[in-house]
């Protein structure tokens, strides 16, 4: 694994965002830097929810998945460094399907592993290489409505699509700056209509495709203004198709055509601040969960609620 690639991540977001600005209502946070239960060592991360709202966090540098309630109560974990079934060498991402199966991008082992919701190993697919069905440092994982698995790869700069059992279906992408090309694709998300969004980090843009990989549109450009990016780390969607991008110390939100809607966040380690956003996701009740480089998960109320000062499980130190 190239160490320079370890400051990446993607995000998975699911919330309806109105066209408005303003601070999010901070509810709670959990996590500190370390190796213990409920602690994290993350130079990237992704999180996902199951049908009952439990939160699964890809604890990248600890090579494990940790599971929590929606309020941050630790439930369990699985994984650990290695190449065997159920082991990981740097966890790139995680996604959960409607049946509760958990899909993990085992980045340095160049494979996807599938588990039950309690961490029992089910299956795996992928080997190193550039051919169809092969993987080179998979990092972003997303699911469509039919349960197909979309995987973006750092080294091959492409998106591959598989069935839930790992059968190869299709792929698109190559290195470059043109439409449909990528320079470090970090995250992938799929909306209810099957449109696919890819976070193209080093090109500082989001690209949108059909489910077959046909290019539809793009937006971004380097900068710090509304609709501009500075090394975005991931992309996620809400139920209405709004697009969320983790961009340094802030989250920007767009409609499905790339029009800017709102943003929140600033650089820092306090409540409502972010070191570097790694992942964003939203629960069924509209609560927003954010993972940042400060080894923690922060939880916010739905967009539009008044800000509060409630705090829980404050961060003690940064991991690098």
Kinemage of the C-alpha trace (Angstrom):
@kinemage 1
@onewidth
@group {chain A} dominant
@subgroup {mainchain}
@vectorlist {calphas} color= white
{ca unk a 1} P 0.000 0.000 0.000
{ca unk a 2} L 1.423 3.398 -0.953
{ca unk a 3} L 1.460 5.416 2.297
{ca unk a 4} L 0.540 8.563 0.356
{ca unk a 5} L -2.820 6.981 -0.422
{ca unk a 6} L -3.696 6.399 3.224
{ca unk a 7} L -5.140 9.840 3.751
{ca unk a 8} L -8.118 8.942 1.610
{ca unk a 9} L -11.608 7.983 2.301
{ca unk a 10} L -15.109 8.091 1.035
{ca unk a 11} L -18.331 8.686 2.488
{ca unk a 12} L -21.771 7.221 2.623
{ca unk a 13} L -24.620 9.718 3.291
{ca unk a 14} L -28.349 9.287 3.445
{ca unk a 15} L -30.445 12.382 4.345
{ca unk a 16} L -32.763 14.887 2.727
{ca unk a 17} L -31.126 18.329 2.742
{ca unk a 18} L -33.166 21.481 2.114
{ca unk a 19} L -31.621 24.439 0.319
{ca unk a 20} L -30.539 26.255 3.448
{ca unk a 21} L -27.426 27.036 5.449
{ca unk a 22} L -26.668 26.920 9.128
{ca unk a 23} L -24.969 24.890 11.819
{ca unk a 24} L -26.043 21.343 12.490
{ca unk a 25} L -27.390 20.516 15.943
{ca unk a 26} L -24.616 18.584 17.662
{ca unk a 27} L -25.978 15.629 19.665
{ca unk a 28} L -23.075 13.434 20.752
{ca unk a 29} L -19.771 11.908 19.733
{ca unk a 30} L -17.798 8.787 20.501
{ca unk a 31} L -14.315 7.446 19.954
{ca unk a 32} L -10.756 8.247 20.911
{ca unk a 33} L -7.521 7.201 19.280
{ca unk a 34} L -6.298 3.755 20.214
{ca unk a 35} L -6.609 -0.001 19.884
{ca unk a 36} L -9.336 -0.762 22.421
{ca unk a 37} L -13.028 -1.395 21.976
{ca unk a 38} L -14.696 1.788 20.778
{ca unk a 39} L -11.386 3.403 19.897
{ca unk a 40} L -10.174 4.021 16.357
{ca unk a 41} L -6.994 4.252 14.339
{ca unk a 42} L -8.165 5.734 11.082
{ca unk a 43} L -6.294 7.283 8.199
{ca unk a 44} L -9.413 6.559 6.186
{ca unk a 45} L -12.834 5.305 7.151
{ca unk a 46} L -16.362 4.582 6.028
{ca unk a 47} L -19.522 3.854 7.969
{ca unk a 48} L -22.823 2.179 7.167
{ca unk a 49} L -26.149 1.358 8.835
{ca unk a 50} L -28.228 -1.789 9.075
{ca unk a 51} L -32.018 -1.858 8.981
{ca unk a 52} L -32.372 -1.264 12.729
{ca unk a 53} L -29.952 1.653 12.783
{ca unk a 54} L -26.809 0.032 14.132
{ca unk a 55} L -23.641 1.731 12.928
{ca unk a 56} L -20.737 -0.184 11.355
{ca unk a 57} L -17.424 1.675 11.229
{ca unk a 58} L -14.443 0.676 9.099
{ca unk a 59} L -11.574 1.105 11.577
{ca unk a 60} L -8.964 1.268 8.836
{ca unk a 61} L -5.569 1.030 10.514
{ca unk a 62} L -6.819 -1.352 13.196
{ca unk a 63} L -7.933 -3.661 10.364
{ca unk a 64} L -11.362 -4.308 11.863
{ca unk a 65} L -15.059 -3.475 11.725
{ca unk a 66} L -16.635 -2.074 14.881
{ca unk a 67} L -20.381 -2.081 15.519
{ca unk a 68} L -22.296 0.447 17.663
{ca unk a 69} L -25.825 1.469 18.467
{ca unk a 70} L -27.029 4.742 16.980
{ca unk a 71} L -26.023 6.504 20.207
{ca unk a 72} L -22.497 5.123 20.202
{ca unk a 73} L -22.809 2.153 22.567
{ca unk a 74} L -20.202 -0.430 21.596
{ca unk a 75} L -21.725 -3.743 20.447
{ca unk a 76} L -18.835 -5.725 19.036
{ca unk a 77} L -16.098 -6.023 16.457
{ca unk a 78} L -14.408 -8.453 14.095
{ca unk a 79} L -11.323 -8.674 11.959
{ca unk a 80} L -7.688 -8.126 12.762
{ca unk a 81} L -4.561 -8.058 10.600
{ca unk a 82} L -3.971 -11.005 8.303
{ca unk a 83} L -4.787 -12.671 5.015
{ca unk a 84} L -7.144 -15.407 6.233
{ca unk a 85} L -10.913 -15.520 6.023
{ca unk a 86} L -12.343 -12.760 8.185
{ca unk a 87} L -9.026 -10.941 8.502
{ca unk a 88} L -8.061 -7.653 6.881
{ca unk a 89} L -5.025 -5.724 5.786
{ca unk a 90} L -6.284 -2.147 6.078
{ca unk a 91} L -10.063 -1.767 5.853
{ca unk a 92} L -11.003 0.472 2.950
{ca unk a 93} L -14.773 0.605 3.306
{ca unk a 94} L -17.985 -1.022 4.460
{ca unk a 95} L -21.575 -1.333 3.218
{ca unk a 96} L -24.639 -3.183 4.538
{ca unk a 97} L -27.459 -4.624 2.422
{ca unk a 98} L -31.149 -4.933 3.247
{ca unk a 99} L -30.711 -8.461 4.553
{ca unk a 100} L -28.020 -7.354 6.985
{ca unk a 101} L -25.002 -8.739 5.154
{ca unk a 102} L -21.884 -6.627 5.559
{ca unk a 103} L -19.451 -6.065 2.671
{ca unk a 104} L -15.912 -4.973 3.502
{ca unk a 105} L -13.235 -3.654 1.148
{ca unk a 106} L -10.109 -5.453 2.340
{ca unk a 107} L -7.836 -2.962 0.672
{ca unk a 108} L -4.318 -4.412 0.880
{ca unk a 109} L -5.555 -7.981 0.370
{ca unk a 110} L -7.246 -6.836 -2.874
{ca unk a 111} L -10.600 -8.411 -2.118
{ca unk a 112} L -14.158 -7.923 -0.901
{ca unk a 113} L -15.257 -9.978 2.109
{ca unk a 114} L -18.883 -10.635 3.043
{ca unk a 115} L -20.154 -11.244 6.591
{ca unk a 116} L -23.329 -11.609 8.587
{ca unk a 117} L -24.342 -8.682 10.799
{ca unk a 118} L -22.575 -10.363 13.730
{ca unk a 119} L -19.310 -10.759 11.815
{ca unk a 120} L -19.531 -14.401 10.752
{ca unk a 121} L -17.550 -14.904 7.555
{ca unk a 122} L -19.672 -15.746 4.486
{ca unk a 123} L -17.623 -15.342 1.304
{ca unk a 124} L -14.985 -13.312 -0.530
{ca unk a 125} L -13.919 -12.397 -4.040
{ca unk a 126} L -11.101 -10.629 -5.813
{ca unk a 127} L -7.385 -11.086 -6.364
{ca unk a 128} L -4.698 -8.599 -7.278
{ca unk a 129} L -4.630 -7.569 -10.937
{ca unk a 130} L -6.227 -5.403 -13.585
{ca unk a 131} L -8.499 -7.915 -15.286
{ca unk a 132} L -12.290 -8.154 -14.942
{ca unk a 133} L -13.125 -9.192 -11.389
{ca unk a 134} L -9.613 -8.553 -10.132
{ca unk a 135} L -9.002 -5.765 -7.641
{ca unk a 136} L -6.111 -3.463 -6.803
{ca unk a 137} L -6.674 -1.655 -3.518
{ca unk a 138} L -10.475 -1.526 -3.371
{ca unk a 139} L -11.581 1.336 -1.137
{ca unk a 140} L -15.156 2.494 -1.829
{ca unk a 141} L -18.129 0.122 -1.569
{ca unk a 142} L -21.795 0.839 -2.305
{ca unk a 143} L -24.955 -1.145 -3.065
{ca unk a 144} L -27.812 -0.547 -5.470
{ca unk a 145} L -31.469 -1.397 -4.913
{ca unk a 146} L -30.974 -4.865 -6.381
{ca unk a 147} L -28.093 -5.647 -4.021
{ca unk a 148} L -25.341 -5.347 -6.612
{ca unk a 149} L -21.984 -4.260 -5.193
{ca unk a 150} L -20.102 -1.288 -6.656
{ca unk a 151} L -16.395 -1.085 -5.851
{ca unk a 152} L -13.955 1.693 -6.699
{ca unk a 153} L -10.247 0.859 -6.914
{ca unk a 154} L -7.343 3.180 -6.216
{ca unk a 155} L -4.710 1.529 -8.399
{ca unk a 156} L -6.868 0.603 -11.401
{ca unk a 157} L -8.789 3.921 -11.283
{ca unk a 158} L -12.110 2.304 -12.111
{ca unk a 159} L -15.469 1.140 -10.802
{ca unk a 160} L -16.392 -2.539 -10.948
{ca unk a 161} L -19.841 -4.000 -10.352
{ca unk a 162} L -20.571 -7.444 -8.899
{ca unk a 163} L -23.580 -9.406 -7.765
{ca unk a 164} L -23.983 -9.888 -4.022
{ca unk a 165} L -22.245 -13.247 -4.378
{ca unk a 166} L -19.265 -11.769 -6.226
{ca unk a 167} L -20.055 -12.531 -9.858
{ca unk a 168} L -18.454 -9.905 -12.094
{ca unk a 169} L -20.944 -7.802 -14.087
{ca unk a 170} L -19.216 -4.770 -15.626
{ca unk a 171} L -16.690 -1.965 -15.152
{ca unk a 172} L -15.706 1.506 -16.336
{ca unk a 173} L -12.989 4.084 -15.822
{ca unk a 174} L -9.281 4.647 -16.446
{ca unk a 175} L -6.572 7.071 -15.342
{ca unk a 176} L -6.929 10.626 -16.579
{ca unk a 177} L -8.714 13.941 -16.337
{ca unk a 178} L -11.348 13.454 -19.039
{ca unk a 179} L -15.001 12.602 -18.600
{ca unk a 180} L -15.276 9.082 -17.210
{ca unk a 181} L -11.639 9.022 -16.118
{ca unk a 182} L -10.347 9.222 -12.553
{ca unk a 183} L -7.327 10.378 -10.596
{ca unk a 184} L -7.716 8.549 -7.277
{ca unk a 185} L -11.386 7.502 -7.046
{ca unk a 186} L -12.130 7.311 -3.331
{ca unk a 187} L -15.821 6.701 -2.948
{ca unk a 188} L -18.881 5.523 -4.810
{ca unk a 189} L -22.612 5.872 -4.132
{ca unk a 190} L -25.734 4.753 -5.993
{ca unk a 191} L -29.109 6.524 -5.921
{ca unk a 192} L -32.589 5.003 -6.054
{ca unk a 193} L -32.672 5.378 -9.851
{ca unk a 194} L -29.377 3.543 -10.270
{ca unk a 195} L -27.264 6.598 -11.023
{ca unk a 196} L -23.695 6.245 -9.765
{ca unk a 197} L -21.623 9.034 -8.195
{ca unk a 198} L -17.847 8.795 -7.861
{ca unk a 199} L -15.608 11.014 -5.751
{ca unk a 200} L -12.622 11.787 -8.015
{ca unk a 201} L -10.222 13.155 -5.398
{ca unk a 202} L -7.214 14.406 -7.307
{ca unk a 203} L -9.413 15.877 -10.034
{ca unk a 204} L -11.375 17.676 -7.278
{ca unk a 205} L -14.751 16.704 -8.672
{ca unk a 206} L -17.780 14.461 -8.472
{ca unk a 207} L -18.717 12.490 -11.587
{ca unk a 208} L -22.160 11.034 -12.219
{ca unk a 209} L -22.881 7.988 -14.398
{ca unk a 210} L -25.694 5.674 -15.379
{ca unk a 211} L -25.672 2.221 -13.817
{ca unk a 212} L -23.883 0.987 -16.950
{ca unk a 213} L -21.138 3.582 -16.607
{ca unk a 214} L -22.261 6.101 -19.224
{ca unk a 215} L -21.047 9.573 -18.227
{ca unk a 216} L -23.839 12.010 -17.300
{ca unk a 217} L -22.317 15.086 -15.650
{ca unk a 218} L -19.632 16.376 -13.294
{ca unk a 219} L -19.003 19.308 -10.959
{ca unk a 220} L -16.281 20.745 -8.760
{ca unk a 221} L -12.926 22.344 -9.437
{ca unk a 222} L -10.100 23.168 -7.067
{ca unk a 223} L -10.776 25.861 -4.482
{ca unk a 224} L -12.470 26.667 -1.188
{ca unk a 225} L -15.655 28.347 -2.417
{ca unk a 226} L -19.131 26.898 -2.665
{ca unk a 227} L -19.075 24.015 -5.115
{ca unk a 228} L -15.283 23.851 -5.186
{ca unk a 229} L -13.178 21.139 -3.569
{ca unk a 230} L -9.782 20.664 -2.037
{ca unk a 231} L -9.077 16.912 -2.130
{ca unk a 232} L -12.612 15.636 -1.367
{ca unk a 233} L -12.666 12.315 0.455
{ca unk a 234} L -15.999 10.763 -0.462
{ca unk a 235} L -19.539 10.983 -1.677
{ca unk a 236} L -22.942 9.915 -0.373
{ca unk a 237} L -26.621 10.374 -1.109
{ca unk a 238} L -29.926 10.909 0.611
{ca unk a 239} L -33.279 9.404 -0.290
{ca unk a 240} L -34.179 12.365 -2.517
{ca unk a 241} L -30.918 12.207 -4.462
{ca unk a 242} L -29.046 15.086 -2.821
{ca unk a 243} L -25.291 14.571 -2.899
{ca unk a 244} L -22.992 14.998 0.118
{ca unk a 245} L -19.260 15.518 -0.200
{ca unk a 246} L -16.665 15.409 2.582
{ca unk a 247} L -14.296 18.234 1.710
{ca unk a 248} L -11.576 18.800 4.316
{ca unk a 249} L -13.115 20.446 7.368
{ca unk a 250} L -16.596 20.782 5.892
{ca unk a 251} L -19.460 18.921 4.274
{ca unk a 252} L -20.970 20.337 1.091
{ca unk a 253} L -24.391 19.319 -0.181
{ca unk a 254} L -25.660 19.486 -3.774
{ca unk a 255} L -28.674 18.380 -5.721
{ca unk a 256} L -28.312 15.510 -8.167
{ca unk a 257} L -27.246 17.891 -10.946
{ca unk a 258} L -24.460 19.509 -8.935
{ca unk a 259} L -26.173 22.731 -7.801
{ca unk a 260} L -24.840 23.832 -4.408
{ca unk a 261} L -27.385 23.660 -1.565
{ca unk a 262} L -25.594 24.153 1.739
{ca unk a 263} L -22.522 23.360 3.800
{ca unk a 264} L -21.414 23.096 7.424
{ca unk a 265} L -18.275 22.551 9.456
{ca unk a 266} L -14.932 24.179 10.098
{ca unk a 267} L -11.471 22.849 10.877
{ca unk a 268} L -10.962 21.837 14.499
{ca unk a 269} L -11.479 19.113 17.095
{ca unk a 270} L -14.456 20.505 19.014
{ca unk a 271} L -18.096 19.524 18.610
{ca unk a 272} L -19.246 20.407 15.101
{ca unk a 273} L -15.673 20.822 13.909
{ca unk a 274} L -13.748 18.382 11.738
{ca unk a 275} L -10.071 17.566 11.342
{ca unk a 276} L -10.637 16.088 7.895
{ca unk a 277} L -13.994 14.522 7.011
{ca unk a 278} L -13.616 10.856 6.101
{ca unk a 279} L -17.242 9.724 5.966
{ca unk a 280} L -20.783 11.032 6.338
{ca unk a 281} L -23.950 8.995 6.639
{ca unk a 282} L -27.507 9.608 7.809
{ca unk a 283} L -29.820 7.383 9.812
{ca unk a 284} L -33.461 6.682 9.068
{ca unk a 285} L -34.493 9.401 11.534
{ca unk a 286} L -32.417 11.996 9.683
{ca unk a 287} L -29.558 12.092 12.196
{ca unk a 288} L -26.238 12.832 10.532
{ca unk a 289} L -23.105 10.866 11.437
{ca unk a 290} L -19.649 12.150 10.524
{ca unk a 291} L -16.282 10.392 10.829
{ca unk a 292} L -13.214 12.618 10.775
{ca unk a 293} L -9.470 12.331 11.210
{ca unk a 294} L -9.808 12.989 14.952
{ca unk a 295} L -10.626 9.289 15.569
{ca unk a 296} L -14.296 9.822 16.320
{ca unk a 297} L -17.867 9.658 15.114
{ca unk a 298} L -19.959 12.800 15.611
{ca unk a 299} L -23.749 12.686 15.532
{ca unk a 300} L -25.922 15.672 14.556
{ca unk a 301} L -29.637 16.264 14.437
{ca unk a 302} L -31.520 16.488 11.169
{ca unk a 303} L -30.835 19.516 9.014
{ca unk a 304} L -32.812 22.557 10.096
{ca unk a 305} L -32.873 21.852 13.839
{ca unk a 306} L -31.441 24.379 16.262
{ca unk a 307} L -27.838 23.956 17.362
{ca unk a 308} L -27.185 22.691 20.890
{ca unk a 309} L -24.159 22.338 23.107
{ca unk a 310} L -24.733 18.750 24.243
{ca unk a 311} L -21.538 16.674 24.297
{ca unk a 312} L -20.598 13.085 25.053
{ca unk a 313} L -17.343 11.113 24.725
{ca unk a 314} L -15.114 14.045 23.790
{ca unk a 315} L -11.937 13.397 21.845
{ca unk a 316} L -8.669 13.417 23.746
{ca unk a 317} L -6.018 13.255 21.042
{ca unk a 318} L -5.392 13.030 17.317
{ca unk a 319} L -4.122 9.929 15.519
{ca unk a 320} L -1.434 10.231 12.922
